[in-house]
């Protein structure tokens, strides 16, 4: 079996959902009452990511702009796509989820650190430096 390279589908989906939320935030924060065009849609996607696999995944999920549409209205559409499976809707809820993920990663890191702290190879490093010192004394 060959090694698999790149991102897992679930990871790509999660990143696309986050990018959709970021795009919605950007549209709501900057000139929300102005119309958005198809060119504006492309510029928004390019400003969000330059990673080719993520850009393709994002392009496939972002709806086309066919008529007259305000940036605020388009942001609502993007947010609905981003929150399709129970994901948090507002920026504050997304930040709270990210904080929870960071807390979990920190806890996991402490556990991993504890496992590495009990390694039994620290004496090998001390022995290696003593050996080097003994060789230097012998050679002089």
Steps between C-alpha positions, in 0.01 A plus 500: 500500500639840408529789740226759480609857457309822551212579729228264609157577360363583844787740564447671164126527567566655840744752353257588220227560758730730696594687183133544411447654842800728452367609162160577653666702778701697244189580294303610806787716630591674172231687303212262582241710313683501167437243228736212435585380150635177357845663487459601865422135581825389337699773675346402833601135452851598395536728803394210721743234377773450243543129576397323175323198656312720746421754228345226286296369792391852591409585140278193480311601816462875452176580314512678167370856481242520224304816573508809714608408850618707796815400685296455819258262324785301353659481845179340629521237225865428581429475870218251434743286301761529775259401775328216320578227755447667834807721476489824703334787315646821643860607523483487881378138487777407255759663730361305795533176303859587405583575864358162601710329230811685622431399859469137390822521296680652800376221726608239245841669476548486876420130495752447220760704689449287810556186294825638357625623839534142621726386218800296604755633253611811691792305650630424150555868433687548829709190427583626155636831631703321768645271236597797287669662802684176583621472139620861506691443827653180364612664175667792677 
